[in-house]
Amino acid sequence: MLRSPNIKRPERLDDLLEPALMARLGQLDVSSRKIFAGKLRGERRSKKRGQSVEFADHRPYVVGDDLRHIDWNIYGRLDRLFLKLFLEEEDLSLHVVVDCSTSMDAGEPNKFLFCQRLAASLAYIGLVNLNRVALSAIGERIDTPSVEGGAGAEPTSVSSGLVSTLRDLRGRRRLDDISRYLIGLQPIGGTRFTDACKKIALTRRGKGVMIVLSDFMVKEGYETGLRLLVGHGYDLFAIQVLSPQEMEPEKGGIGGDLRLRDMEDGDTAEVTITAPLLKRYKQTLNAYCNRLHEFCVQRDIVHMTVKSDTPIDTLVLDYLRRRGLLK
């Protein structure tokens, strides 16, 4: 896959989220297939019973129950003790993980730019509903020296895995923090997918919905990393983003004798592009995506394959609602 030329990187919030789209996204909320206990009282109605201002049901009193919750009106009529139950409200954690490896910086439209916009849309939905929102970038990080190193100092080391994380954002006023974080991300190098997922799983806060945005073209394999994420209590969604040229290379105008170089690790291969080779490529890609889908289904992970030319509003307002991520 060729790296996208002359990409116009986002520079401000409007480049990620159009105002018209924001107005429509504000009507949505994140939906979890599981029940999670939030750290803070939120605006989400839980299926659990708790303390709130909205009545839910009655149940018979048992020894040890709080006497303040007894319905004395029923006791006066039936001479029996019943407890009032209320709908409990809780917050939900939303964690969006963006793949920043070089393989994402390809395609027309650009896969990485597509993921930036999708991440901004999902984070915005979480913020306006007072959910706890976190963003993580996985890829290759260049560690720069401290200020004491002086002006013009060169980077001292390169680390693969978890690039950075932005945590515990709540409320619409944190949207600027989200946009600055996403705009500051750059696709560079490769990634140790398993190592990155392990760090995310070990440093998680609470439980909730996690969305991984990636092409999942991982040489080391995606299996162990996804097991680590779903194994720590996340309601996990794996959204595989591929470009139209990756899915239908014959439309990309590629042909003849080529020397191909892997954008992430520099491996090279010489190939002659022919119709039988393109057919075999598509069969291999379909088989790879099907294996990923089957792996996810077996572990209760929602998997979707999305082309980077899919309109963000169609994806969010239609496809993701039908898959149960949004409501």
NULUM-56501 format. One record per residue: residue in three letters; x, y, z of N, C-alpha, C in turn. Coordinates in steps of 0.2 Angstrom, whole numbers, padded with zeros to 4 digits, always signed. Layout:
residues N
ALAXYZXYZXYZ;...
//
This chain:
residues 327
MET+0004-0006+0000+0000+0000+0000+0004+0006+0000;LEU+0003+0011-0004+0007+0017-0005+0005+0022+0000;ARG+0010+0026+0003+0008+0031+0008+0005+0037+0004;SER+0000+0039+0008-0004+0045+0004+0000+0051+0004;PRO+0000+0054-0003+0004+0060-0004+0000+0066-0002;ASN+0004+0071+0000+0001+0078+0001-0005+0078+0005;ILE-0005+0074+0011-0010+0074+0016-0011+0081+0019;LYS-0017+0084+0019-0018+0090+0023-0020+0088+0030;ARG-0016+0089+0035-0017+0086+0042-0022+0091+0045;PRO-0026+0089+0050-0031+0094+0053-0027+0098+0057;GLU-0029+0105+0058-0026+0110+0062-0030+0113+0067;ARG-0037+0112+0067-0042+0114+0072-0048+0110+0072;LEU-0052+0111+0077-0057+0107+0078-0062+0106+0072;ASP-0063+0111+0069-0068+0111+0063-0065+0106+0058;ASP-0059+0105+0057-0056+0100+0053-0057+0093+0055;LEU-0059+0092+0061-0061+0085+0063-0068+0084+0064;LEU-0072+0089+0066-0079+0089+0067-0082+0095+0064;GLU-0087+0094+0059-0090+0099+0057-0096+0101+0061;PRO-0098+0108+0062-0103+0110+0067-0110+0106+0065;ALA-0111+0105+0059-0118+0102+0057-0118+0095+0060;LEU-0112+0091+0060-0112+0084+0062-0112+0084+0070;MET-0109+0089+0073-0109+0090+0080-0116+0090+0083;ALA-0120+0094+0079-0127+0095+0082-0131+0088+0082;ARG-0129+0084+0076-0133+0078+0076-0130+0073+0081;LEU-0123+0073+0082-0120+0068+0087-0122+0069+0094;GLY-0124+0076+0095-0126+0077+0102-0133+0074+0104;GLN-0136+0071+0099-0142+0067+0101-0141+0060+0102;LEU-0135+0057+0102-0133+0050+0103-0130+0049+0110;ASP-0129+0043+0112-0126+0041+0118-0123+0034+0117;VAL-0117+0033+0121-0114+0027+0120-0118+0022+0124;SER-0118+0016+0121-0122+0010+0124-0117+0004+0125;SER-0118+0001+0131-0114-0004+0133-0118-0011+0133;ARG-0116-0016+0131-0119-0022+0131-0119-0026+0138;LYS-0114-0023+0142-0113-0025+0149-0115-0020+0154;ILE-0116-0022+0160-0117-0017+0166-0111-0016+0169;PHE-0109-0009+0170-0103-0008+0173-0104-0003+0179;ALA-0101-0004+0185-0102+0001+0190-0097+0007+0189;GLY-0100+0013+0189-0096+0019+0188-0093+0021+0194;LYS-0088+0026+0193-0085+0029+0199-0089+0034+0202;LEU-0092+0038+0197-0096+0044+0199-0103+0043+0197;ARG-0107+0047+0201-0114+0047+0199-0115+0051+0192;GLY-0118+0048+0187-0119+0051+0181-0126+0052+0178;GLU-0127+0052+0172-0133+0053+0169-0136+0047+0166;ARG-0133+0041+0167-0134+0035+0163-0139+0031+0168;ARG-0145+0029+0165-0149+0025+0169-0146+0017+0169;SER-0145+0015+0174-0142+0008+0175-0148+0003+0176;LYS-0147-0003+0174-0152-0008+0175-0152-0011+0182;LYS-0147-0009+0186-0147-0010+0193-0151-0006+0197;ARG-0153-0008+0203-0157-0004+0207-0153+0000+0212;GLY-0154+0006+0214-0150+0010+0218-0154+0015+0221;GLN-0150+0021+0223-0153+0027+0225-0154+0032+0220;SER-0160+0035+0219-0161+0040+0214-0167+0044+0216;VAL-0169+0048+0212-0176+0052+0213-0181+0048+0209;GLU-0180+0044+0205-0185+0041+0200-0186+0034+0203;PHE-0193+0033+0205-0195+0026+0207-0195+0021+0202;ALA-0193+0015+0204-0193+0009+0199-0197+0003+0201;ASP-0197+0001+0208-0201-0005+0210-0201-0005+0217;HIS-0205-0011+0220-0205-0012+0227-0202-0019+0227;ARG-0200-0021+0233-0198-0028+0235-0199-0029+0243;PRO-0201-0035+0245-0202-0036+0252-0196-0034+0256;TYR-0197-0032+0262-0192-0030+0267-0189-0036+0270;VAL-0182-0036+0270-0178-0041+0274-0174-0038+0279;VAL-0173-0042+0284-0169-0039+0290-0162-0037+0288;GLY-0161-0030+0290-0154-0027+0288-0155-0022+0283;ASP-0161-0021+0279-0163-0016+0275-0163-0009+0278;ASP-0162-0004+0274-0162+0003+0277-0169+0005+0278;LEU-0171+0006+0284-0178+0008+0286-0180+0014+0283;ARG-0176+0018+0280-0178+0025+0277-0181+0023+0270;HIS-0180+0017+0268-0183+0016+0261-0189+0012+0261;ILE-0192+0011+0267-0198+0008+0268-0204+0012+0266;ASP-0209+0009+0262-0215+0013+0259-0220+0012+0265;TRP-0221+0017+0269-0225+0017+0275-0233+0017+0272;ASN-0234+0020+0266-0241+0020+0264-0243+0013+0263;ILE-0239+0009+0260-0241+0002+0258-0242-0002+0265;TYR-0237+0000+0270-0238-0004+0276-0244-0002+0280;GLY-0247+0004+0279-0253+0006+0282-0259+0003+0279;ARG-0258+0001+0272-0264-0002+0269-0264-0010+0269;LEU-0258-0013+0269-0257-0020+0269-0254-0023+0275;ASP-0252-0019+0280-0248-0021+0286-0242-0025+0284;ARG-0239-0024+0279-0233-0028+0277-0228-0023+0275;LEU-0221-0024+0276-0216-0020+0275-0213-0021+0268;PHE-0213-0016+0264-0210-0016+0257-0205-0010+0256;LEU-0200-0012+0253-0194-0007+0251-0195-0004+0245;LYS-0194+0003+0244-0195+0006+0238-0188+0006+0234;LEU-0188+0004+0228-0182+0004+0224-0182+0009+0219;PHE-0176+0012+0217-0176+0017+0213-0171+0016+0207;LEU-0171+0019+0201-0167+0018+0196-0160+0021+0198;GLU-0155+0017+0197-0148+0020+0199-0145+0023+0193;GLU-0142+0029+0193-0138+0032+0188-0131+0031+0189;GLU-0127+0030+0184-0120+0029+0184-0117+0032+0178;ASP-0110+0033+0179-0106+0035+0173-0103+0029+0169;LEU-0102+0030+0163-0099+0025+0159-0092+0027+0156;SER-0087+0023+0156-0081+0025+0154-0080+0023+0146;LEU-0078+0028+0142-0077+0027+0135-0070+0028+0133;HIS-0066+0023+0131-0059+0023+0129-0058+0022+0122;VAL-0056+0026+0118-0055+0026+0111-0047+0025+0110;VAL-0045+0020+0106-0038+0018+0105-0037+0019+0097;VAL-0032+0023+0096-0030+0025+0089-0024+0022+0087;ASP-0024+0018+0081-0017+0015+0079-0014+0021+0075;CYS-0008+0023+0077-0004+0028+0074+0003+0025+0070;SER+0002+0019+0068+0008+0016+0065+0008+0018+0057;THR+0013+0018+0054+0014+0021+0047+0009+0018+0042;SER+0007+0011+0043+0003+0008+0039-0004+0011+0038;MET-0006+0015+0044-0012+0019+0044-0012+0025+0039;ASP-0006+0027+0038-0005+0034+0034-0005+0032+0026;ALA-0010+0029+0024-0010+0027+0017-0018+0027+0015;GLY-0018+0026+0008-0025+0026+0005-0028+0033+0004;GLU-0033+0032-0001-0037+0038-0003-0044+0037-0002;PRO-0047+0040+0003-0045+0044+0008-0040+0041+0013;ASN-0036+0045+0016-0031+0043+0021-0035+0039+0027;LYS-0032+0033+0029-0035+0030+0034-0034+0033+0041;PHE-0028+0036+0042-0027+0039+0048-0031+0045+0050;LEU-0032+0049+0044-0036+0055+0045-0043+0053+0046;PHE-0046+0047+0043-0052+0045+0044-0053+0043+0052;CYS-0048+0039+0055-0048+0037+0062-0048+0043+0066;GLN-0044+0049+0065-0044+0055+0069-0051+0058+0069;ARG-0055+0058+0063-0061+0061+0063-0066+0056+0067;LEU-0066+0050+0066-0070+0045+0070-0069+0045+0077;ALA-0063+0046+0079-0061+0046+0086-0064+0052+0089;ALA-0063+0058+0086-0066+0064+0088-0074+0064+0089;SER-0077+0061+0084-0084+0060+0084-0087+0056+0090;LEU-0083+0050+0091-0085+0046+0097-0084+0049+0104;ALA-0078+0053+0104-0076+0056+0110-0081+0062+0112;TYR-0083+0065+0107-0088+0071+0108-0095+0068+0110;ILE-0097+0062+0108-0103+0059+0110-0102+0057+0118;GLY-0097+0055+0120-0095+0053+0127-0095+0059+0131;LEU-0092+0065+0129-0092+0071+0133-0098+0074+0134;VAL-0103+0074+0129-0109+0078+0130-0114+0074+0134;ASN-0112+0067+0135-0117+0063+0140-0113+0062+0146;LEU-0108+0066+0148-0105+0066+0154-0102+0059+0156;ASN-0100+0055+0151-0096+0049+0152-0089+0051+0153;ARG-0085+0047+0156-0078+0048+0157-0074+0045+0150;VAL-0071+0050+0147-0068+0048+0141-0060+0048+0141;ALA-0057+0043+0138-0050+0043+0137-0048+0041+0130;LEU-0042+0043+0128-0040+0042+0121-0033+0039+0122;SER-0031+0034+0118-0024+0032+0118-0022+0031+0111;ALA-0015+0032+0110-0012+0031+0104-0007+0026+0104;ILE-0007+0021+0099-0002+0016+0099+0002+0016+0093;GLY+0008+0015+0093+0013+0016+0088+0020+0016+0090;GLU+0023+0021+0087+0031+0022+0089+0032+0029+0092;ARG+0035+0029+0098+0036+0035+0101+0043+0037+0101;ILE+0045+0043+0099+0052+0045+0099+0053+0049+0106;ASP+0056+0047+0110+0057+0050+0117+0062+0056+0116;THR+0060+0062+0118+0065+0067+0117+0068+0069+0124;PRO+0074+0071+0124+0077+0073+0131+0074+0079+0134;SER+0076+0079+0141+0073+0085+0145+0075+0091+0142;VAL+0072+0097+0145+0074+0103+0144+0082+0104+0145;GLU+0085+0101+0150+0092+0102+0152+0096+0100+0146;GLY+0093+0096+0141+0098+0094+0136+0100+0099+0131;GLY+0096+0105+0132+0098+0111+0128+0095+0111+0121;ALA+0095+0117+0118+0092+0118+0111+0095+0114+0106;GLY+0091+0111+0101+0094+0107+0096+0096+0100+0098;ALA+0095+0098+0104+0097+0091+0106+0093+0086+0102;GLU+0096+0080+0100+0092+0075+0096+0089+0070+0101;PRO+0084+0067+0098+0080+0062+0102+0085+0056+0105;THR+0084+0054+0110+0088+0049+0114+0086+0042+0113;SER+0080+0040+0112+0078+0033+0111+0071+0033+0108;VAL+0070+0027+0105+0064+0026+0102+0060+0020+0106;SER+0054+0021+0107+0050+0016+0111+0044+0014+0107;SER+0042+0008+0106+0036+0005+0102+0031+0003+0107;GLY+0025+0004+0106+0020+0002+0110+0015+0007+0111;LEU+0014+0009+0117+0009+0014+0119+0012+0021+0118;VAL+0010+0025+0114+0013+0032+0113+0011+0037+0118;SER+0004+0037+0120+0002+0042+0125-0005+0041+0126;THR-0008+0043+0132-0015+0042+0134-0017+0049+0137;LEU-0023+0051+0135-0027+0056+0138-0033+0053+0142;ARG-0033+0055+0149-0038+0051+0153-0043+0056+0156;ASP-0048+0053+0159-0053+0056+0163-0056+0063+0161;LEU-0058+0063+0155-0061+0069+0153-0069+0069+0153;ARG-0072+0074+0156-0079+0074+0157-0082+0081+0155;GLY-0087+0081+0151-0091+0087+0149-0088+0090+0143;ARG-0093+0094+0140-0092+0097+0133-0086+0102+0133;ARG-0084+0105+0139-0079+0109+0139-0072+0106+0138;ARG-0071+0100+0138-0065+0096+0137-0064+0094+0130;LEU-0069+0097+0125-0068+0095+0118-0062+0098+0115;ASP-0060+0104+0118-0053+0107+0115-0047+0102+0117;ASP-0047+0099+0123-0042+0095+0124-0042+0089+0120;ILE-0048+0086+0118-0048+0081+0113-0045+0082+0107;SER-0047+0088+0104-0045+0090+0097-0038+0091+0097;ARG-0035+0095+0102-0028+0096+0102-0024+0089+0103;TYR-0026+0085+0106-0023+0078+0107-0023+0074+0100;LEU-0029+0074+0097-0029+0071+0091-0025+0074+0085;ILE-0025+0081+0085-0022+0084+0080-0014+0083+0081;GLY-0012+0082+0087-0005+0082+0088-0002+0075+0087;LEU-0006+0070+0085-0004+0063+0084-0001+0063+0077;GLN+0004+0059+0076+0007+0058+0069+0008+0051+0068;PRO+0007+0048+0062+0008+0041+0061+0015+0040+0059;ILE+0019+0036+0063+0026+0035+0062+0028+0028+0064;GLY+0032+0025+0060+0035+0018+0062+0030+0013+0063;GLY+0032+0007+0067+0028+0002+0068+0025+0002+0075;THR+0023-0004+0077+0021-0004+0084+0021-0012+0087;ARG+0022-0012+0093+0021-0019+0096+0014-0019+0099;PHE+0010-0022+0095+0003-0021+0097+0001-0025+0104;THR+0004-0030+0105+0003-0034+0111+0006-0030+0117;ASP+0012-0027+0116+0014-0023+0122+0010-0017+0123;ALA+0007-0013+0118+0003-0008+0119-0003-0010+0122;CYS-0006-0015+0120-0013-0017+0123-0012-0019+0131;LYS-0006-0022+0132-0004-0024+0139-0004-0018+0143;LYS-0001-0013+0141+0000-0006+0145-0007-0003+0146;ILE-0011-0003+0141-0018+0000+0141-0022-0004+0147;ALA-0021-0011+0146-0025-0015+0151-0023-0014+0158;LEU-0016-0013+0159-0014-0013+0166-0015-0006+0169;THR-0016-0001+0165-0016+0006+0167-0024+0008+0167;ARG-0028+0004+0165-0035+0006+0164-0038+0009+0171;ARG-0043+0012+0170-0047+0015+0176-0054+0014+0176;GLY-0056+0009+0180-0063+0007+0179-0064+0003+0174;LYS-0071+0002+0172-0073-0002+0166-0077+0001+0162;GLY-0078-0001+0155-0082+0002+0151-0082+0000+0144;VAL-0083+0004+0139-0083+0003+0132-0076+0005+0129;MET-0073+0000+0126-0067+0002+0122-0068+0001+0115;ILE-0065+0006+0111-0065+0005+0104-0058+0006+0101;VAL-0056+0001+0097-0050+0001+0094-0050+0002+0087;LEU-0047+0007+0084-0047+0009+0077-0040+0008+0074;SER-0040+0003+0070-0034+0001+0067-0036-0003+0061;ASP-0030-0004+0056-0031-0009+0051-0030-0016+0053;PHE-0027-0017+0059-0025-0023+0062-0021-0027+0057;MET-0016-0024+0053-0011-0027+0049-0005-0027+0054;VAL-0005-0032+0058+0000-0033+0063+0004-0039+0062;LYS+0011-0038+0061+0015-0044+0059+0015-0049+0065;GLU+0015-0047+0071+0016-0051+0077+0010-0054+0079;GLY+0004-0052+0076-0003-0055+0077-0006-0050+0082;TYR-0013-0050+0081-0017-0046+0085-0020-0050+0091;GLU-0020-0057+0091-0023-0061+0096-0022-0059+0103;THR-0016-0059+0105-0014-0058+0112-0016-0052+0114;GLY-0015-0047+0110-0017-0040+0112-0024-0039+0114;LEU-0029-0042+0109-0036-0041+0110-0038-0045+0116;ARG-0035-0051+0117-0037-0055+0123-0035-0051+0129;LEU-0030-0047+0130-0028-0043+0136-0034-0038+0137;LEU-0036-0035+0132-0041-0029+0132-0048-0032+0135;VAL-0050-0037+0131-0057-0040+0133-0056-0044+0140;GLY-0050-0046+0141-0050-0050+0148-0050-0045+0154;HIS-0049-0039+0153-0049-0034+0159-0056-0031+0159;GLY-0061-0034+0157-0068-0031+0158-0071-0026+0153;TYR-0067-0025+0148-0070-0020+0143-0075-0023+0138;ASP-0080-0019+0137-0085-0021+0131-0081-0018+0125;LEU-0078-0023+0121-0073-0021+0116-0076-0021+0109;PHE-0075-0016+0105-0077-0015+0098-0070-0014+0094;ALA-0069-0018+0089-0063-0018+0085-0066-0016+0078;ILE-0064-0009+0076-0066-0006+0070-0060-0007+0065;GLN-0060-0011+0060-0055-0012+0056-0056-0007+0050;VAL-0051-0002+0049-0051+0003+0044-0047+0001+0038;LEU-0049+0000+0032-0045-0001+0026-0047+0004+0021;SER-0042+0005+0017-0044+0010+0011-0047+0006+0005;PRO-0050+0010+0001-0053+0007-0005-0048+0003-0009;GLN-0042+0006-0010-0037+0003-0014-0034-0003-0011;GLU-0034-0004-0004-0032-0010-0001-0037-0016-0003;MET-0044-0014-0003-0049-0019-0004-0050-0020-0011;GLU-0048-0016-0016-0049-0017-0023-0043-0014-0026;PRO-0037-0017-0026-0031-0014-0029-0031-0013-0036;GLU-0035-0017-0040-0035-0016-0047-0038-0009-0049;LYS-0041-0005-0044-0044+0002-0046-0038+0007-0044;GLY-0033+0005-0041-0028+0009-0039-0023+0011-0044;GLY-0023+0007-0050-0019+0009-0055-0012+0006-0054;ILE-0011+0001-0050-0005-0003-0049-0004-0008-0054;GLY+0002-0009-0057+0004-0014-0062+0011-0014-0063;GLY+0013-0020-0067+0020-0020-0069+0025-0023-0064;ASP+0031-0022-0065+0036-0025-0061+0038-0019-0055;LEU+0037-0021-0049+0038-0017-0043+0042-0019-0038;ARG+0046-0015-0035+0049-0017-0029+0046-0013-0023;LEU+0043-0017-0019+0039-0015-0013+0043-0015-0007;ARG+0041-0010-0003+0045-0009+0004+0040-0008+0009;ASP+0040-0012+0015+0036-0011+0020+0037-0005+0024;MET+0031-0001+0024+0032+0006+0027+0034+0006+0035;GLU+0033+0000+0038+0034+0000+0045+0041-0003+0047;ASP+0043-0008+0044+0049-0011+0046+0055-0011+0040;GLY+0053-0009+0034+0058-0008+0029+0059-0015+0025;ASP+0055-0020+0026+0056-0026+0022+0054-0025+0015;THR+0058-0028+0010+0057-0027+0003+0055-0033+0000;ALA+0051-0033-0006+0050-0038-0010+0049-0036-0017;GLU+0051-0040-0022+0050-0038-0029+0044-0043-0032;VAL+0040-0039-0035+0034-0043-0037+0032-0040-0044;THR+0028-0044-0048+0026-0042-0054+0018-0043-0054;ILE+0015-0037-0054+0008-0036-0053+0004-0039-0060;THR+0000-0044-0059-0004-0047-0064-0011-0049-0061;ALA-0015-0050-0066-0022-0051-0064-0023-0057-0059;PRO-0019-0063-0060-0020-0068-0055-0017-0067-0049;LEU-0012-0062-0048-0009-0060-0042-0014-0056-0038;LEU-0017-0051-0042-0022-0047-0038-0028-0051-0036;LYS-0030-0056-0039-0035-0061-0037-0033-0064-0031;ARG-0027-0067-0031-0024-0070-0025-0024-0066-0019;TYR-0021-0060-0020-0021-0055-0015-0028-0053-0011;LYS-0033-0053-0016-0040-0051-0013-0042-0057-0009;GLN-0041-0063-0011-0042-0069-0007-0039-0070-0001;THR-0032-0068-0001-0029-0068+0006-0031-0063+0010;LEU-0033-0057+0008-0035-0051+0012-0042-0053+0015;ASN-0046-0056+0011-0053-0058+0013-0052-0064+0019;ALA-0048-0068+0018-0046-0073+0023-0044-0070+0029;TYR-0039-0066+0029-0037-0062+0035-0042-0059+0039;CYS-0046-0055+0035-0052-0051+0038-0057-0056+0041;ASN-0058-0062+0038-0063-0067+0041-0060-0070+0047;ARG-0054-0071+0047-0051-0074+0053-0051-0069+0059;LEU-0050-0063+0058-0051-0058+0063-0058-0058+0065;HIS-0063-0058+0061-0070-0058+0063-0071-0064+0067;GLU-0069-0070+0065-0071-0076+0069-0068-0075+0076;PHE-0062-0073+0076-0058-0072+0082-0062-0068+0087;CYS-0065-0062+0084-0068-0057+0088-0075-0060+0091;VAL-0078-0064+0086-0085-0066+0088-0084-0072+0093;GLN-0079-0076+0093-0078-0081+0098-0077-0078+0105;ARG-0075-0072+0105-0073-0068+0112-0078-0063+0114;ASP-0083-0062+0110-0088-0057+0112-0086-0050+0110;ILE-0082-0050+0105-0079-0043+0103-0083-0041+0097;VAL-0085-0035+0096-0089-0033+0090-0084-0031+0085;HIS-0084-0034+0079-0079-0032+0074-0083-0029+0068;MET-0080-0024+0065-0083-0021+0059-0077-0019+0054;THR-0078-0021+0048-0073-0018+0043-0076-0012+0039;VAL-0072-0007+0039-0075+0000+0037-0070+0002+0032;LYS-0073+0005+0026-0068+0008+0021-0067+0015+0023;SER-0062+0018+0021-0060+0025+0023-0064+0030+0019;ASP-0067+0028+0014-0071+0033+0011-0079+0033+0013;THR-0080+0029+0019-0087+0029+0022-0088+0036+0025;PRO-0093+0039+0023-0095+0046+0027-0095+0045+0034;ILE-0092+0049+0038-0092+0048+0045-0099+0049+0048;ASP-0104+0053+0045-0111+0053+0048-0114+0047+0047;THR-0113+0044+0041-0117+0037+0039-0114+0032+0044;LEU-0108+0032+0045-0105+0027+0050-0107+0027+0057;VAL-0107+0033+0059-0109+0035+0066-0117+0034+0067;LEU-0120+0037+0063-0128+0038+0064-0131+0032+0062;ASP-0128+0028+0058-0132+0022+0055-0128+0015+0057;TYR-0122+0014+0054-0119+0008+0056-0118+0006+0063;LEU-0115+0011+0067-0113+0010+0074-0119+0009+0078;ARG-0125+0013+0076-0131+0012+0080-0134+0005+0079;ARG-0133+0002+0073-0136-0004+0071-0132-0010+0075;ARG-0125-0008+0076-0121-0013+0079-0121-0013+0087;GLY-0125-0008+0090-0126-0008+0097-0121-0003+0101;LEU-0116+0000+0097-0112+0004+0100-0115+0011+0103;LEU-0119+0013+0099-0123+0020+0100-0130+0019+0100;LYS-0134+0023+0104-0141+0023+0104-0144+0030+0103;
//
